[in-house]
Amino acid sequence: MSDKHAIRVSGFLSMTVMFPWMRRGIPRRCRCLLHSAVQLLCCAFAVLIFVLLFILFFRAILIQHRLDVELGARPEETKDLVDEARSMERAERLAGALKIPTISYKTDQQETQAFLALHDYLEKNFPTIHSHPAVKREIVNELSLLYTIHGTKSGNAPYLLASHLDVVPVNEKGWSYPPFGGIIVNNTYIYGRGAIDDKGGVLGILEALEYLLEQGYRPHRTFYIAFGHDEEARKRGAQEIANLLLRRGVKQLDFVLDEGFPVSDELIPGTSRPVAMVGVSEKGTATVELSVSGTPGHSSFPPAESAIGILSAALSRLEQNPLPSMFGYGPEKNMFEYIAPHVSSFYKTVYSNLWFFGKMMEYKMESQPITNAFVRTTTAITLFHGGVKENIVPPSATAVVNFRVHPAQTVNEVLDYTRNIIADPRVQLKVKRSRESHPVSPHGPHSMQYQMVSTSIRQIFRQAIVVPGKDKDTVFIANTDTRWYLNFTTNLYRFLPTMVKLSDVPRYHGNNERISVEHYNQAVNFYYRVMKNADLLLLNGHTTRPFAAEL
């Protein structure tokens, strides 16, 4: 800073801050000291800015270099994939499975015949699997399926691929095509309930295994395929499969791969490349019933406050006061660091320096409902029951609130927060169901299981950025059957191997659920590569080299 500029700054300070002194005059010595102080302050500020910018850019470069070293080169494009010429055959088999209404209810209305029909359909359409001497199929608890594929080598912990046979109920009015029609439109999209969640996963796994066995390949290691029948509603499917494995002495699985977050090219600002998020954790859940008992009577002389009014006010307070953001306390920090090398310079600097830009990113993520679920426990009012007749003041009112609990919080913390926000003893809370968040699975460069999944993704989705994230708590907010396998392994991963645009997200559990023929075949190829790559992943003898180096 020049003396001339320093004099101007000090003159400004004199005019604005120390004007009363000017009437008495400031000694020349004091003015010189003031000028020197201002110069020193400005120089220090400039140095501080320079150091800060250096740190920000250095961290951006350092993180990119570290991830390049940790993850290794992108695996070469593989030619070992399923037969592309049969892609429409596979699409037609999926469409046929979508015609079977395996709806999962929370009551005992389970459509037993529909599930048995699906069992028969799978057996008929995958003859190699169901006749191969290395494969054993079992029906578990009447409606679930467990396949055991016996490997040629011993000493390796088995792994498990999971999906589910059931689908959620439908409202046919909002569908462009019959929800259980299994219609392929223009040889492009396969429409039907379960196309993505999750018969696409069931058929995708079986298509991959069928092709693998048809080629005469015998897997080196034993693995399981588990298809529960009530993932969407209850706990008699995958839970019973887990119990069966325990009874047979299976104490450890190398890894579990279940449904999860899809590949999307519209999720992360700063990049046009698709992002494949591998779920390494899963939110907890708490379903809480709120109830108020009031004074019943005739609507012509109502009480000052009705049960419905009291409960509505409490629910409004809950919605207006969401639980605090937990940004930076979950896997999302690692997620942004993994994305940083692949975005524009501005976002690279931001994502690499969340210690500095954390509040800005937190605000950005909170601004959209989809990304808001990354950073906090979410609150959803899902049911409300009140009056019985238009001219009767009801004696009570109840509502159900569903919380999806961030991994950095506990269910009890959420309940305490809820009571404090409601702050009304007339509103009673009853926990109907709850489950704590899942532990965060290993997902660094030294986790060979994670790297194997990542490599399999990158072999199929060539342009995808693979990052770890809290599965089912990003866009695909739900819970999975992985909860029943927590005692078998710490390596639980959740991923849906298909491309989904954000505009298609409402199709999950909504109207016009669909998957494209192209993306469905990508899912088949992904599971095929997992089965081949998993044979390279030996429990005894894991190295710390990037898994891609093993290929």
C-alpha positions in Angstrom: 0.0 0.0 0.0 1.4 3.4 -1.0 1.8 6.3 1.4 -0.6 8.3 -0.7 -3.3 5.6 -0.2 -2.6 5.3 3.4 -3.0 9.1 3.9 -6.4 8.9 2.2 -7.5 6.0 4.4 -6.3 7.7 7.6 -7.9 11.0 6.5 -11.2 9.2 6.1 -10.9 7.6 9.5 -10.1 11.1 11.0 -13.2 12.6 9.4 -15.6 9.8 10.3 -14.3 8.3 13.6 -12.3 11.0 15.2 -14.0 14.2 14.0 -14.2 15.7 17.5 -10.4 15.6 17.7 -10.0 17.7 14.6 -11.5 20.8 16.3 -8.7 20.7 18.8 -6.2 19.6 16.2 -4.2 16.4 16.1 -0.5 16.6 16.7 1.7 15.8 13.7 3.3 13.0 15.6 0.0 11.4 16.3 -1.0 11.7 12.7 2.2 9.9 11.6 1.6 7.2 14.1 -2.0 6.8 12.9 -0.8 6.6 9.3 1.7 4.0 10.1 -0.9 2.0 12.1 -3.3 2.1 9.2 -0.6 1.0 6.8 0.4 -1.9 9.0 -3.3 -2.9 9.4 -3.9 -2.9 5.7 -0.7 -4.9 5.0 -1.6 -7.4 7.6 -5.1 -7.7 6.1 -3.6 -8.2 2.6 -1.3 -10.9 3.9 -4.2 -12.6 5.7 -6.2 -12.7 2.5 -3.2 -14.0 0.6 -2.6 -16.8 3.1 -6.3 -17.7 3.2 -6.5 -17.9 -0.6 -3.3 -20.0 -0.7 -4.8 -22.4 1.9 -8.0 -22.7 0.0 -6.4 -23.4 -3.4 -3.7 -25.6 -1.9 -6.3 -27.8 -0.2 -8.3 -28.1 -3.5 -5.1 -29.3 -5.3 -4.1 -31.6 -2.4 -7.5 -33.3 -2.2 -7.5 -33.9 -5.9 -4.0 -35.4 -5.8 -4.8 -37.5 -2.7 -8.0 -39.0 -4.3 -6.1 -39.6 -7.6 -3.5 -41.6 -5.6 -6.1 -43.4 -3.4 -8.6 -44.4 -6.1 -6.1 -45.1 -8.8 -6.9 -44.8 -12.5 -10.3 -45.3 -13.9 -10.6 -49.0 -14.8 -10.3 -49.8 -18.4 -13.5 -50.4 -20.4 -14.3 -54.0 -20.0 -15.6 -56.2 -22.9 -16.8 -58.9 -20.5 -20.5 -57.9 -20.3 -23.8 -59.6 -20.9 -25.0 -60.2 -24.5 -26.4 -56.9 -25.8 -28.3 -58.6 -28.5 -30.7 -60.1 -25.9 -31.5 -56.8 -24.2 -35.1 -56.8 -25.4 -35.6 -60.4 -24.2 -34.4 -59.2 -20.7 -36.8 -56.2 -20.9 -39.7 -58.5 -21.7 -38.9 -60.8 -18.8 -38.9 -57.8 -16.4 -42.2 -56.6 -17.9 -43.7 -60.1 -17.3 -42.7 -59.9 -13.6 -44.3 -56.5 -13.3 -47.6 -58.0 -14.3 -47.7 -59.9 -11.1 -49.2 -57.7 -8.3 -47.0 -58.7 -5.3 -48.3 -55.9 -3.1 -47.0 -55.7 0.4 -49.5 -54.6 3.1 -49.1 -53.8 6.7 -51.8 -56.2 7.6 -52.3 -59.9 7.0 -53.8 -59.2 3.5 -50.5 -60.4 1.9 -51.3 -61.6 -1.6 -49.9 -65.1 -1.1 -50.9 -66.4 -4.5 -49.3 -63.4 -6.3 -45.9 -64.2 -4.6 -46.2 -67.8 -5.4 -46.9 -66.9 -9.0 -43.8 -64.8 -9.0 -41.7 -67.7 -7.7 -43.0 -69.9 -10.5 -42.3 -67.2 -13.0 -38.7 -66.8 -11.9 -38.2 -70.5 -12.0 -39.6 -70.8 -15.5 -37.7 -67.9 -16.9 -34.3 -68.6 -15.4 -33.9 -72.3 -16.1 -30.1 -72.5 -15.9 -30.1 -71.0 -12.3 -32.8 -73.4 -11.1 -31.2 -76.5 -12.6 -27.5 -75.8 -11.9 -25.9 -78.1 -9.3 -24.1 -75.2 -7.7 -27.3 -73.3 -7.0 -29.8 -74.0 -4.2 -33.1 -72.2 -4.0 -35.1 -72.1 -0.8 -38.5 -70.6 0.1 -38.2 -68.9 3.4 -41.2 -68.2 5.6 -43.6 -69.1 2.8 -42.9 -66.2 0.4 -39.3 -65.0 0.5 -36.5 -66.6 -1.5 -32.9 -67.5 -0.6 -30.4 -68.6 -3.3 -27.1 -70.1 -2.3 -24.4 -70.2 -5.0 -21.7 -72.6 -3.9 -18.2 -71.4 -5.0 -15.3 -73.5 -6.1 -12.9 -72.2 -3.5 -13.1 -72.4 0.3 -11.8 -70.0 2.9 -13.5 -66.9 1.6 -16.3 -65.3 3.5 -19.5 -65.3 1.4 -21.2 -62.1 0.4 -24.9 -61.3 -0.1 -26.9 -59.5 -2.8 -30.3 -58.3 -1.6 -33.5 -57.1 -3.1 -37.2 -57.5 -2.5 -40.1 -59.1 -4.3 -42.9 -56.8 -2.9 -44.1 -53.5 -4.2 -46.2 -50.7 -2.6 -49.9 -50.3 -3.4 -51.0 -48.2 -6.3 -53.7 -45.6 -7.1 -54.5 -46.5 -10.7 -56.1 -43.1 -11.5 -52.8 -41.3 -11.9 -51.2 -43.8 -14.2 -50.8 -43.4 -18.0 -50.5 -47.2 -18.3 -51.9 -50.0 -16.1 -49.6 -50.2 -13.1 -49.6 -54.0 -13.4 -49.6 -54.1 -17.2 -45.9 -54.5 -17.7 -46.0 -52.5 -20.8 -42.9 -51.6 -22.9 -43.6 -48.3 -24.6 -41.8 -47.8 -28.0 -39.2 -50.3 -27.0 -37.8 -47.6 -24.7 -39.5 -47.6 -21.3 -40.8 -50.5 -19.2 -43.8 -49.2 -17.1 -45.1 -50.9 -14.0 -45.1 -50.9 -10.2 -41.8 -52.2 -9.1 -39.8 -51.3 -12.3 -37.3 -49.5 -10.1 -38.3 -50.4 -6.6 -37.3 -53.2 -6.8 -38.2 -55.9 -9.2 -35.6 -54.3 -11.5 -33.1 -55.4 -8.9 -34.5 -58.9 -8.5 -34.6 -59.6 -12.2 -31.3 -57.8 -12.8 -29.5 -60.0 -10.3 -31.0 -63.2 -11.7 -30.3 -62.1 -15.3 -26.6 -61.6 -14.4 -26.3 -64.9 -12.7 -28.2 -66.7 -15.5 -25.8 -65.3 -18.1 -22.8 -66.1 -15.9 -23.7 -69.7 -15.6 -24.7 -70.0 -19.3 -21.2 -69.1 -20.2 -19.9 -72.0 -18.1 -18.4 -69.7 -15.5 -18.5 -71.2 -11.9 -18.1 -68.5 -9.2 -15.0 -69.0 -7.1 -16.6 -67.9 -3.9 -19.9 -68.7 -2.3 -22.5 -66.0 -2.2 -26.2 -65.6 -1.3 -29.0 -63.9 -3.1 -31.8 -62.8 -0.7 -35.2 -61.7 -1.9 -37.5 -60.6 1.0 -41.2 -60.4 0.5 -42.2 -57.6 2.8 -39.5 -54.9 2.7 -42.1 -52.3 2.1 -44.2 -53.1 5.2 -43.2 -55.7 7.8 -40.3 -57.9 9.0 -41.0 -61.5 8.2 -39.0 -61.8 5.0 -35.4 -60.6 5.1 -35.4 -60.9 8.9 -36.2 -64.6 8.6 -33.6 -65.1 6.0 -31.0 -63.5 8.4 -32.3 -65.8 11.2 -31.9 -68.9 8.9 -28.3 -68.0 8.0 -27.6 -67.6 11.7 -29.1 -71.0 12.5 -26.8 -72.5 9.8 -23.7 -71.1 11.4 -23.1 -68.2 9.0 -21.4 -65.7 11.3 -19.8 -63.4 8.9 -20.5 -62.0 5.4 -17.8 -60.2 3.5 -20.2 -57.5 2.3 -23.9 -56.9 1.7 -25.1 -55.0 -1.4 -28.7 -53.9 -1.3 -30.9 -51.4 -3.2 -30.1 -47.8 -2.7 -29.5 -44.5 -4.4 -29.6 -44.4 -8.2 -27.2 -42.6 -10.6 -28.2 -39.0 -11.3 -26.8 -36.3 -13.4 -28.7 -33.4 -11.8 -27.9 -33.8 -8.1 -24.6 -31.9 -7.4 -24.0 -28.3 -8.5 -20.8 -27.7 -10.4 -20.7 -30.8 -12.6 -22.7 -32.1 -15.5 -21.3 -35.6 -15.0 -23.6 -38.2 -13.4 -23.0 -39.0 -9.7 -23.2 -42.5 -8.4 -23.7 -42.4 -4.7 -23.0 -45.6 -2.8 -24.9 -45.6 0.5 -22.6 -46.2 3.4 -25.1 -45.4 6.1 -28.8 -45.3 6.6 -31.0 -43.0 8.6 -32.8 -44.2 11.7 -36.5 -43.9 11.9 -39.1 -43.0 14.5 -42.9 -43.2 13.9 -44.6 -41.2 16.6 -48.3 -40.9 17.3 -49.5 -37.5 18.7 -52.8 -37.5 20.4 -55.0 -34.9 22.2 -58.1 -35.6 24.3 -60.6 -32.7 24.3 -64.2 -31.9 25.3 -66.8 -33.3 22.9 -70.0 -31.5 22.2 -72.2 -29.9 19.6 -70.7 -27.5 17.0 -73.3 -24.9 18.0 -71.5 -24.2 21.3 -67.9 -25.3 20.7 -65.1 -25.1 23.4 -62.5 -22.4 23.2 -60.0 -24.9 21.9 -60.8 -28.2 20.2 -58.7 -31.3 20.2 -58.2 -30.8 16.4 -57.1 -27.2 17.0 -54.7 -28.0 19.8 -53.1 -30.8 17.8 -53.0 -28.7 14.6 -51.1 -26.0 16.5 -48.6 -28.5 17.8 -48.0 -30.0 14.3 -47.6 -26.5 12.9 -44.9 -25.8 15.5 -43.1 -29.0 14.5 -43.1 -28.0 10.8 -42.0 -24.4 11.5 -39.1 -25.6 13.7 -37.3 -28.4 12.0 -34.5 -30.2 13.8 -31.1 -28.5 13.5 -28.8 -29.1 10.6 -26.1 -31.7 11.2 -24.1 -30.8 8.2 -20.5 -31.9 8.6 -21.3 -34.6 11.2 -22.1 -37.3 8.7 -20.7 -38.9 5.5 -21.7 -35.9 3.4 -18.3 -34.2 4.1 -16.5 -37.1 2.4 -19.0 -37.1 -0.3 -18.2 -33.5 -1.3 -14.4 -34.2 -1.1 -14.9 -37.1 -3.5 -16.8 -34.9 -5.9 -14.4 -31.9 -5.7 -11.8 -33.1 -8.3 -14.6 -33.4 -10.9 -16.3 -30.0 -10.7 -15.5 -26.5 -11.9 -12.8 -24.4 -10.2 -15.2 -22.5 -8.0 -17.0 -25.5 -6.7 -13.7 -27.4 -6.4 -12.5 -24.7 -4.0 -15.8 -24.8 -2.1 -16.1 -28.6 -1.8 -12.5 -28.9 -0.7 -12.8 -26.4 2.1 -16.0 -27.1 3.9 -14.2 -25.9 7.1 -14.5 -22.4 5.6 -17.5 -22.7 3.2 -19.5 -25.1 5.4 -22.2 -22.6 6.3 -22.7 -21.5 2.7 -23.1 -25.2 1.6 -25.4 -25.9 4.5 -27.7 -23.0 3.4 -27.6 -24.2 -0.2 -28.5 -27.8 0.8 -31.3 -26.6 3.1 -32.9 -24.7 0.3 -34.2 -27.8 -1.5 -36.3 -30.6 0.1 -34.3 -33.2 -1.7 -30.8 -32.1 -0.5 -32.2 -30.9 2.8 -32.6 -34.6 3.8 -28.8 -34.9 3.6 -28.2 -32.6 6.5 -30.9 -33.1 9.1 -33.5 -35.4 10.7 -36.6 -34.8 8.6 -40.1 -34.4 9.9 -43.1 -35.7 7.9 -46.7 -35.5 9.1 -48.2 -38.5 7.4 -51.6 -39.3 9.0 -54.3 -37.2 10.8 -57.5 -38.4 12.3 -60.1 -36.1 13.8 -63.9 -35.7 13.7 -66.7 -38.1 12.8 -69.4 -35.6 11.7 -69.6 -32.0 10.6 -71.7 -30.8 13.5 -69.9 -32.7 16.3 -66.9 -31.4 18.2 -64.7 -34.5 18.3 -63.5 -35.9 21.7 -60.0 -36.6 20.4 -57.6 -36.1 17.5 -54.5 -38.1 16.6 -51.7 -37.6 14.1 -48.7 -39.7 13.0 -45.3 -38.1 12.4 -42.5 -40.0 10.7 -38.9 -38.9 11.5 -35.9 -40.0 9.5 -33.1 -39.7 12.0 -29.7 -38.3 10.9 -26.8 -40.7 11.8 -25.3 -38.0 14.1 -28.5 -38.0 16.3 -30.4 -40.6 18.3 -34.1 -41.3 18.5 -34.2 -40.1 22.1 -32.7 -36.8 21.1 -35.4 -36.4 18.4 -38.1 -37.2 20.9 -36.8 -34.7 23.4 -36.6 -32.0 20.8 -40.2 -32.8 19.7 -41.5 -32.4 23.2 -39.7 -29.1 23.7 -41.0 -27.7 20.5 -44.6 -28.8 21.1 -44.4 -27.5 24.7 -48.0 -28.5 25.5 -48.7 -31.2 28.1 -52.1 -31.8 26.4 -50.4 -33.4 23.5 -49.3 -36.9 24.3 -46.5 -38.7 22.4 -46.4 -42.4 21.8 -43.6 -44.1 19.9 -45.1 -46.7 17.6 -41.8 -47.8 16.0 -38.2 -46.7 16.1 -34.8 -47.7 15.0 -31.4 -46.0 15.4 -29.3 -45.0 12.4 -27.0 -47.5 10.9 -23.2 -47.3 11.6 -21.2 -45.8 8.7 -19.6 -48.6 6.7 -15.9 -48.4 5.6 -15.6 -46.4 2.4 -12.0 -45.2 2.2 -9.2 -46.3 -0.1 -8.3 -49.2 2.2 -11.8 -50.7 2.1 -11.5 -53.3 -0.6 -15.2 -54.1 -0.5 -16.2 -50.5 -1.2 -13.5 -50.2 -3.9 -14.9 -53.3 -5.6 -18.4 -51.9 -5.7 -17.0 -48.6 -6.9 -15.0 -50.3 -9.7 -18.0 -52.2 -10.8 -20.0 -49.0 -11.1 -17.3 -47.2 -13.1 -17.0 -50.2 -15.5 -20.7 -49.7 -16.4 -21.3 -46.0 -15.8 -18.1 -44.8 -17.5 -18.6 -41.1 -16.8 -20.0 -41.4 -13.3 -18.4 -39.9 -10.2 -18.6 -42.5 -7.5 -19.0 -41.1 -4.0 -20.0 -42.3 -0.6 -23.2 -41.0 0.9 -26.0 -41.6 3.5 -28.2 -43.9 1.4 -31.9 -43.5 1.5 -31.4 -40.1 3.1 -30.3 -38.3 0.1 -33.0 -38.3 -2.6 -34.0 -42.0 -2.2 -35.3 -41.5 1.4 -36.4 -44.8 2.9 -35.1 -47.8 4.7 -33.8 -51.1 3.4 -33.5 -54.7 4.3 -29.8 -54.1 5.2 -30.9 -53.6 8.8 -31.3 -57.4 9.2 -27.7 -58.0 8.2 -26.0 -55.5 10.5 -24.7 -58.3 12.7 -23.0 -60.1 9.8 -20.7 -57.4 8.5 -19.6 -53.8 8.8 -19.5 -53.6 5.0 -23.1 -52.8 4.0 -23.5 -50.9 0.8 -26.7 -49.6 -0.9 -26.8 -48.7 -4.6 -29.4 -48.8 -7.3 -27.6 -49.4 -10.6 -29.7 -47.3 -13.0 -29.9 -43.7 -14.2 -32.7 -41.6 -12.7 -33.3 -37.9 -13.3 -34.6 -35.8 -10.5 -37.8 -35.2 -12.4 -38.4 -39.0 -12.2 -38.0 -39.2 -8.4 -41.7 -38.8 -7.7 -42.3 -42.0 -9.6 -40.8 -43.9 -6.6 -43.9 -45.1 -4.8 -45.8 -42.7 -7.1 -47.5 -42.8 -10.5 -46.0 -44.1 -13.8 -43.0 -45.9 -12.3 -40.7 -46.9 -15.1 -37.2 -47.9 -16.1 -35.7 -47.6 -19.6 -34.6 -50.7 -21.5 -31.1 -49.2 -21.7 -30.8 -48.5 -18.0 -32.2 -51.9 -17.0 -29.5 -53.6 -19.1 -26.9 -51.4 -17.4 -28.3 -52.8 -14.1 -27.8 -56.4 -15.3 -24.3 -55.6 -16.4 -23.5 -54.0 -13.0 -24.5 -57.1 -11.1 -22.6 -59.3 -13.6 -19.5 -57.3 -13.0 -20.0 -57.5 -9.2 -20.1 -61.3 -9.4 -17.0 -61.4 -11.5 -15.1 -58.7 -9.5 -16.1 -60.2 -6.2 -14.1 -63.3 -7.1 -11.0 -61.1 -7.0 -11.9 -59.9 -3.6 -10.6 -62.5 -1.2 -11.2 -62.1 2.5 -7.8 -63.5 3.4 -5.2 -61.5 1.5 -6.8 -58.1 1.0 -4.3 -55.5 0.0 -4.3 -51.8 0.5 -3.9 -51.2 -3.2 -6.8 -49.6 -5.1 -9.1 -52.4 -6.2 -8.9 -51.2 -9.8 -5.3 -52.2 -9.8 -6.4 -55.8 -9.3 -8.3 -55.9 -12.6 
